[in-house]
C-alpha cells in the first residue's frame, strides 16, 4: 500500500514541478531549484510542521544557527544566553517550525495568546519567537524575584500555577521540565 501512495505522491509532485518555473523564490533575494525545495522538505521539515516550506525558508535564512539572535536578546533582556539556549533545547530542540499538541509554536514554544500579548506576529519567525520567549522569561524572572526555577516553572505551567501552589506546581511535566533545563545548564549541554 505504501508503494502505491509513494508512486501517486511522486507523480503529483512531478506534475506540480512541471507547472512551476524552474526556480521557486522562497526568501527575499534568494531562489533555489524546485528539486532542492522538495529535498529540503523531506530532509528538514518536521512531520508536525504546519509549513514545510517555512522550514526550508528558515534553513536558508539561518542555517540552523540561532546564536546571533540569542546573543542579541541575551544582552537586550540581561539573561544568560545559556539559559535561553537551554529553554529552546527543552522546548523545541532548536526546530523553528515545530507545533506542540497543545498548539505552542516555534523555537521557544509560544502559545498563540502569549505570542500575541508579546507582540509576536509570526511565531515561526525565529527573530520574533526568540525575542518573545526571552521577554516572557524575563517577565517571569522579575515576577518571581530572580528565582530561575520558579521562572522556568511559570514559563512551562503559567505564572498563575506557580502562585497558586506557592512554588513549582505538582505537575510531573513541569517538575521534569525544570529539572531538565537545570541539568542542561549544569552540564552545559544546551546547544
C-alpha positions in Angstrom: 0.0 0.0 0.0 2.8 2.4 0.9 4.4 1.9 -2.5 1.2 2.8 -4.2 1.0 6.0 -2.1 4.6 6.8 -2.8 4.1 6.4 -6.6 1.0 8.6 -6.5 2.9 11.3 -4.5 5.8 11.1 -6.8 3.6 11.5 -9.9 1.7 14.5 -8.3 5.0 16.2 -7.4 6.3 15.8 -10.9 3.0 17.3 -12.2 3.4 20.3 -9.8 7.1 20.7 -10.8 6.1 20.8 -14.5 3.7 23.6 -13.8 6.1 25.8 -11.8 9.0 27.9 -13.0 12.5 26.3 -12.8 13.2 28.3 -9.6 10.9 29.0 -6.7 11.5 32.2 -4.8 11.4 31.4 -1.0 13.0 34.3 0.7 14.0 37.8 -0.2 16.6 37.9 -3.0 17.2 34.2 -3.0 16.0 31.4 -5.3 16.5 27.7 -5.2 15.8 24.9 -7.7 12.5 23.3 -7.2 14.2 19.9 -6.7 16.1 21.4 -3.7 12.8 22.5 -2.2 11.5 19.0 -2.4 14.6 17.5 -1.0 14.7 20.1 1.8 11.1 19.4 2.7 11.9 15.7 3.1 15.2 16.2 4.9 14.4 19.1 7.2 10.7 19.5 7.6 9.2 18.2 10.8 6.2 15.9 10.4 4.5 18.2 13.0 5.3 21.2 10.9 2.3 23.1 9.5 4.6 24.7 7.0 7.2 22.6 5.3 8.2 25.5 3.0 8.7 27.5 6.2 11.3 25.1 7.4 13.1 25.4 4.1 13.0 29.2 4.5 14.4 29.0 8.0 17.2 26.7 6.8 18.1 29.2 4.1 18.0 32.2 6.4 19.6 30.8 9.5 21.3 27.5 8.6 20.2 26.2 12.0 22.3 28.6 13.8 20.4 31.0 16.1 23.3 32.2 18.1 23.2 35.7 16.8 19.5 36.1 17.7 20.1 34.5 21.1 23.0 36.7 21.9 21.2 39.9 20.9 18.3 39.0 23.2 20.5 37.9 26.0 22.1 41.4 26.0 18.8 43.2 25.5 17.0 41.4 28.4 20.0 40.7 30.5 19.5 36.9 30.6 22.3 34.4 30.1 22.5 33.0 26.6 23.0 29.6 28.2 19.6 29.9 29.9 17.9 30.9 26.6 19.6 28.0 24.7 18.6 25.6 27.5 14.9 26.7 27.2 15.0 26.4 23.4 16.6 22.9 23.6 13.9 21.8 26.1 11.0 23.4 24.2 11.8 22.6 20.6 15.3 21.2 20.3 16.0 24.2 18.0 13.2 23.4 15.5 11.7 26.8 14.4 8.6 25.2 12.8 7.5 22.7 15.4 4.0 22.8 16.9 3.1 21.0 20.1 -0.1 19.1 20.6 -1.3 22.0 22.8 -0.6 24.5 20.0 2.6 26.0 21.2 4.7 27.2 18.3 8.3 27.7 17.2 11.6 27.6 19.0 10.5 28.8 22.4 7.1 27.2 22.0 4.9 30.2 22.4 1.1 29.7 22.8 -0.9 31.8 20.4 -2.3 34.1 23.1 1.0 34.5 24.8 2.7 35.3 21.4 0.1 37.9 20.6 0.5 39.5 24.0 4.2 39.8 23.5 3.8 41.4 20.1 4.8 38.3 18.1 3.0 38.4 14.8 4.7 35.3 13.3 5.6 32.6 15.9 7.6 30.7 13.3 9.9 33.6 12.6 12.9 32.8 14.8 13.7 36.5 15.4 10.2 37.3 16.7 9.8 33.9 18.5 13.1 34.1 20.4 12.6 37.7 21.4 9.0 37.0 22.6 10.2 33.9 24.5 13.1 35.8 26.2 10.8 38.7 27.0 8.3 36.4 28.7 11.1 34.6 30.5 12.5 37.9 31.8 9.0 38.9 33.0 8.8 35.6 34.9 12.2 36.2 36.4 11.1 39.6 37.6 7.8 38.3 38.9 9.5 35.6 40.9 12.3 37.7 42.3 15.0 36.3 40.1 14.4 32.7 41.1 15.2 30.8 37.9 13.5 27.5 38.9 10.2 29.4 39.6 10.5 31.4 36.4 11.0 28.2 34.4 8.0 26.6 36.1 6.0 29.7 35.2 7.2 29.5 31.6 6.0 26.0 31.4 2.8 25.9 33.5 1.9 29.6 33.7 2.6 32.1 36.5 -0.8 31.5 38.0 0.0 27.9 38.8 3.3 28.9 40.4 1.5 31.4 42.6 -1.4 29.0 43.3 0.9 26.3 44.5 3.5 28.6 46.2 6.3 27.1 44.1 6.9 24.6 41.4 3.4 23.2 40.7 2.9 19.5 41.4 2.7 18.7 37.7 5.1 15.9 36.6 5.6 17.7 33.3 6.6 21.0 34.9 8.8 19.3 37.6 10.6 17.3 34.8 10.9 20.5 32.7 12.6 22.5 35.4 15.0 19.6 36.2 15.8 19.1 32.5 16.7 22.7 32.0 18.7 23.0 35.2 20.5 19.8 34.1 21.3 21.3 30.7 22.7 24.4 32.5 24.9 22.4 35.0 26.2 20.1 32.3 26.5 22.8 29.7 24.6 20.6 27.2 22.2 23.2 25.8 23.4 23.8 22.3 
